[in-house]
Amino acid sequence: MDEDDFDYENAMSILVPVLTNQLTTMTFVVPTEFADRVQMHALQVIESFEQHPSSSNMDENNKMMQAMSFVIQNAFQSYLVDEFPPEIE
């Protein structure tokens, strides 16, 4: 397929995270119910952020990814600091 033949109007969007030396990606296999709960919390974060008087608009292209990252990082941080069972350490 030549570049001239590419159908830009019907192409699927691909989200590529911007990574630096301080960031990486992680992939998990989880039950769909868990993923749904994370997404629901992320939507609540987005809604709260958008309703906050001092907030600026989040980038429409990746606000769900940012919010899900925020939810997961906070949940893991809480678990690792506050609830990590001593017998596993």
Secondary structure, 3 states (H helix, E strand, C coil): CCHHHCCHHHCCCCCCCCCCCCCCCCCCCCCHHHHHHHHHHHHHHHHHHHHCCCCCCCCCCCHHHHHHHHHHHHHHHHHHHHHCCCCCC
